[in-house]
Amino acid sequence: MNDTDPLLRNPIVWIAAIAGIGVLSALLHSVSRRTGPDERKSKPEPDEESPPSVRRFRPSRPWQHFDQRFENMVYRSRLGMQGVDAMGLVSLTTVAGAAIGYFLFDELWITLLGALIGLIIPLVTIRVLSGRYRRQLQHQLPDFFYMLARFLRGGLTLPQALEQAETEDLQPIATELSQINSSIDL
């Protein structure tokens, strides 16, 4: 009596379609940010390996604030990926979680639970790694300020003191200092 295709009633197909649309929209959004209006093309663009804090853009839409914060969080997680890559990973784990739930138990609520778990796990992982990086930076700030004050008392200018502090073995603050020094050199 019901003439609908069983493939269309399958929740995993719907979840995969939604995840595919999400990945496609993230890729299109990423491409549109790189080829924006003419006033953005006239400014020198930093390379793609720069952290999101260097690749600043002026948000004109409300979701761009979320995009910038998400990219910063992904960068601080030190996973070596960009925001679009992280969204692709989130979509992949969402579909994988839904597929596992559907094929193992064949129940709609378990499929949705698997999709939810697949959505949450990578986001929580990125958030935890970003928080760990931030705590490492906060832990090293007193030593950094002491060292910077010592260099300034020694007669160095502030840019010279920052360059000297970069050569010291204080990770992860040394990587942040290299970015600061490269932006000062520009």
Secondary structure by P-SEA (a helix, b strand, c coil): ccccccccccaaaaaaaaaaaaaaaaaaaaaaaaacccccccccccccccccccccccccccaaaaaaaaaaaaaaacccccaaaaaaaaaaaaaaaaaaaaaacccaaaaaaaaaaaacaaaaaaaaaaaaaaaaaaaaaaaaaaaaaaaaaacccaaaaaaaaaacccaaaaaaaaaaaaaaac
